[in-house]
Amino acid sequence: GYLIAQTRELLDDVPLAPIRAKAKVYIIDRAEQLRANTANALLKTLEEPPEGVMFILLGTSADVMLPTIVSRCQCVPFRLVSPAVAARAVSRATGQDLARCRMAVAVAGSPTRGIEFLKSAERQDARRQMVRAIDSLIAADEADVLSRAKSLIVAVKAPLAEVKSTQEKVLEQNADYLSRGALKQLEDRNKRELNARERSGIMEALASARTLMRDVLLTLQDEAADVVNEDVRDTIGRLAAATNVAGATRALGAVATAERNIARNVTPQLAIEVMLFDIRKALKCR
């Protein structure tokens, strides 16, 4: 569940003016985990949010959320978009071929994020680094694995440089007329934004690993399988030749464990190091 301190921290941020947009949107994931004390702190703000502020609460069902929360919200049901429909939408928006758009959606998680992914050279490079890292594991020694993990973290953080630069410029512009307390709040918010973006980048890199190993598993079952990572089919072939169904399944389990570890705030580099070592072990189980 959510802690009351987390809710108060969010509510302290609500009155602050947006930095790079005309409005602010707060997304509360797993809203069914809000308990009475945390929900009560939110109720007044949910009922009368400041101008230019919107709250989006995500949950599995309105039936499992607190009635006091549901009564103050507009319920909007969401449906999953099929991968084929999502890929076509990304292709129309970017002009890129369907195969590449399908990969982008699988890695980024949605059509909108897929479009952003295809516009970001840094995010695409992080995906390439993950594919190369896994491809190299068959013959890698311990030092190679640690080096690959370090390079992956550097690649994931690359897109954050521009964000950090923008944050620093805004701080510099506001330093002369904001109080010390307001500046501290702005610095804290900037830090939270960077942490959230880094975590998102790590999860995207892990999605690259997950889709790659899924393709390996499919190829082991059917050499003509319709894979997502069509552009690295040679890598998929090498990995499939190095392992078997049991090994590919264990490798997928290693990725899932890394995703859970990141969600539990395990240090990203440690989570990726452990994942790569476990995948290397799984690939050699043939």
C-alpha positions in Angstrom: 0.0 0.0 0.0 0.9 3.7 -0.3 2.4 5.4 2.7 0.9 8.7 4.1 4.3 10.3 3.7 4.3 9.6 -0.1 0.8 11.1 -0.4 1.8 14.3 1.5 5.0 14.6 -0.7 2.8 14.4 -3.8 0.3 17.0 -2.4 3.2 19.4 -1.5 4.2 19.2 -5.2 0.7 19.9 -6.6 0.6 23.7 -6.0 4.0 24.2 -7.8 3.7 25.6 -11.3 4.6 23.3 -14.2 8.2 23.6 -15.5 7.9 22.7 -19.2 4.2 22.5 -19.9 1.0 24.4 -19.3 -0.5 21.6 -17.1 0.6 18.8 -14.8 -0.7 15.2 -14.8 -0.1 12.9 -11.8 -0.5 9.2 -12.4 -1.2 7.0 -9.4 -0.6 3.4 -10.4 -2.2 0.5 -8.5 -4.7 2.9 -7.0 -6.5 -0.1 -5.4 -3.6 -0.1 -2.9 -4.7 3.3 -1.4 -5.8 2.7 2.1 -8.2 4.9 4.2 -5.5 7.2 5.7 -3.8 7.9 2.4 -7.0 8.2 0.5 -8.4 10.7 3.0 -5.4 12.9 2.4 -6.1 12.9 -1.3 -9.9 13.4 -1.3 -10.1 17.2 -1.2 -7.5 17.6 -3.9 -9.1 15.0 -6.1 -12.5 16.7 -5.7 -11.2 20.2 -6.4 -7.8 20.0 -8.2 -6.0 23.3 -8.9 -6.4 24.7 -12.4 -4.1 22.9 -14.8 -3.7 19.8 -12.6 -5.1 16.4 -13.5 -5.0 13.1 -11.6 -5.1 9.7 -13.4 -5.6 6.7 -11.1 -4.9 3.3 -12.5 -6.3 0.1 -11.1 -7.5 -3.3 -12.1 -11.2 -2.5 -11.3 -13.3 0.2 -9.7 -14.8 -2.5 -7.6 -11.6 -3.0 -5.6 -11.0 0.7 -5.0 -12.2 2.7 -2.1 -15.8 4.0 -2.8 -14.7 7.5 -1.6 -12.0 7.6 -4.3 -14.2 6.2 -7.1 -17.0 8.7 -6.3 -14.7 11.6 -7.0 -13.3 10.2 -10.3 -14.6 9.6 -13.8 -14.2 5.9 -14.7 -12.6 5.4 -18.1 -12.3 1.7 -19.2 -9.2 0.9 -21.2 -8.8 -2.0 -23.7 -5.6 -3.6 -24.9 -4.6 -2.8 -28.5 -3.4 -5.7 -30.5 0.3 -5.7 -31.5 -0.6 -5.5 -35.2 -2.9 -2.5 -34.7 -0.3 -0.8 -32.5 2.4 -1.4 -35.1 0.3 0.0 -37.9 -0.4 3.2 -35.8 3.3 3.7 -35.2 4.1 3.1 -38.9 1.6 5.7 -39.9 3.1 8.2 -37.4 6.7 7.6 -38.2 6.8 6.3 -41.8 8.9 3.3 -40.7 8.3 -0.2 -41.8 5.9 -2.5 -39.9 8.6 -4.9 -38.6 10.6 -2.1 -37.0 7.4 -0.5 -35.5 6.4 -3.9 -34.1 9.7 -4.2 -32.3 9.4 -0.6 -31.0 5.9 -1.3 -29.5 7.2 -4.5 -27.9 10.1 -2.8 -26.3 8.5 0.5 -25.4 5.2 -0.9 -24.3 2.7 1.2 -26.2 2.2 3.0 -29.5 2.9 6.4 -28.1 6.1 5.2 -26.4 7.0 3.3 -29.5 6.9 6.5 -31.6 9.1 8.2 -29.0 11.5 5.3 -29.0 11.9 5.5 -32.8 12.7 9.2 -32.5 15.4 8.7 -29.8 18.8 7.5 -31.0 19.9 7.1 -27.4 17.0 4.8 -26.5 17.6 2.7 -29.6 21.3 2.5 -28.7 20.4 1.2 -25.3 18.4 -1.6 -26.9 21.3 -2.4 -29.3 23.7 -2.6 -26.3 21.3 -5.0 -24.5 21.1 -7.2 -27.6 24.9 -7.2 -28.0 25.4 -7.9 -24.4 23.2 -11.1 -24.5 24.7 -12.1 -27.8 28.2 -12.0 -26.3 27.3 -14.1 -23.2 27.9 -17.4 -24.9 31.7 -16.8 -24.8 31.9 -14.1 -22.1 34.0 -14.4 -19.0 33.1 -12.7 -15.7 35.0 -9.5 -16.5 33.2 -9.3 -19.9 29.8 -9.6 -18.2 30.5 -6.9 -15.6 31.8 -4.6 -18.4 28.7 -5.1 -20.4 26.5 -4.3 -17.5 28.4 -1.1 -16.8 28.0 -0.1 -20.5 24.3 -0.8 -20.4 23.8 1.5 -17.4 25.7 4.3 -19.2 23.6 3.8 -22.3 20.3 3.9 -20.4 21.4 7.2 -18.6 22.4 8.9 -21.9 18.9 10.3 -22.7 18.9 11.9 -19.2 21.7 14.3 -20.0 19.3 16.7 -21.9 16.7 16.5 -19.1 19.2 17.3 -16.5 20.6 20.2 -18.5 17.1 21.7 -18.8 16.4 21.2 -15.1 19.6 23.0 -14.2 18.8 26.0 -16.5 15.3 26.3 -14.9 16.9 26.2 -11.4 19.3 28.9 -12.5 16.6 31.1 -13.9 14.5 30.8 -10.7 17.3 31.0 -8.1 17.0 34.8 -7.7 13.3 35.0 -6.8 12.3 31.7 -5.3 12.6 31.1 -1.6 15.1 28.6 -0.3 12.2 26.2 0.6 10.7 26.5 -2.9 14.1 25.9 -4.5 14.5 22.8 -2.4 11.1 21.5 -3.5 12.1 22.1 -7.1 15.4 20.3 -6.7 13.6 17.4 -5.0 11.1 17.2 -7.8 13.8 17.3 -10.4 15.6 14.4 -8.6 12.4 12.4 -8.5 11.9 13.0 -12.3 15.4 11.9 -13.1 15.0 8.8 -11.0 11.7 7.9 -12.6 13.1 8.4 -16.1 16.2 6.3 -15.3 13.9 3.5 -13.9 11.8 3.7 -17.1 14.9 3.4 -19.2 16.1 0.4 -17.2 12.7 -1.3 -17.6 12.8 -0.6 -21.4 16.2 -2.2 -21.7 14.9 -5.2 -19.8 12.0 -5.3 -22.2 14.5 -5.5 -25.0 16.1 -8.6 -23.3 12.7 -10.1 -22.7 11.5 -9.8 -26.3 14.9 -11.1 -27.5 14.7 -14.2 -25.4 11.1 -14.8 -26.2 12.1 -14.8 -29.9 14.8 -17.3 -29.1 12.3 -19.6 -27.4 9.9 -19.3 -30.3 12.7 -20.1 -32.8 13.7 -23.2 -30.8 10.1 -24.4 -31.2 9.7 -23.3 -34.8 12.6 -22.0 -37.0 10.1 -20.1 -39.1 8.5 -18.4 -36.1 7.3 -14.8 -36.5 9.8 -13.0 -34.3 9.5 -9.4 -33.0 13.2 -8.6 -33.3 13.4 -9.2 -37.1 16.5 -6.9 -37.4 18.6 -9.1 -35.2 17.5 -12.5 -36.5 21.2 -13.5 -36.8 21.6 -13.0 -33.0 18.4 -14.9 -32.4 19.8 -17.8 -34.5 23.1 -17.9 -32.6 21.4 -17.9 -29.2 19.0 -20.6 -30.3 21.9 -22.7 -31.5 23.6 -22.3 -28.2 20.8 -23.4 -25.9 17.5 -25.4 -25.7 13.9 -24.7 -24.7 14.7 -25.2 -21.0 17.7 -22.8 -21.2 15.7 -20.1 -23.1 12.9 -20.5 -20.5 15.4 -20.0 -17.6 16.8 -17.0 -19.4 13.3 -15.5 -19.6 12.9 -16.2 -15.9 16.2 -14.2 -15.2 14.8 -11.2 -17.1 11.5 -11.4 -15.1 13.5 -11.5 -11.8 15.5 -8.4 -12.9 12.2 -6.6 -13.6 10.9 -7.5 -10.1 14.2 -6.4 -8.5 14.1 -3.0 -10.2 10.5 -2.6 -9.0 11.7 -3.3 -5.5 14.4 -0.6 -5.9 17.4 -2.9 -6.2 20.4 -1.1 -7.6 20.0 -1.2 -11.4 23.6 -2.2 -12.2 23.4 -5.0 -9.6 20.1 -6.2 -11.1 21.5 -6.2 -14.6 24.7 -7.9 -13.6 22.8 -10.8 -11.9 20.5 -11.1 -14.9 23.4 -11.3 -17.4 25.2 -13.9 -15.3 21.9 -16.0 -14.9 21.3 -15.8 -18.7 24.9 -16.8 -19.4 24.4 -19.9 -17.2 21.0 -20.7 -18.8 22.4 -20.4 -22.3 25.1 -23.0 -21.4 22.7 -25.6 -20.1 22.5 -27.4 -23.4 
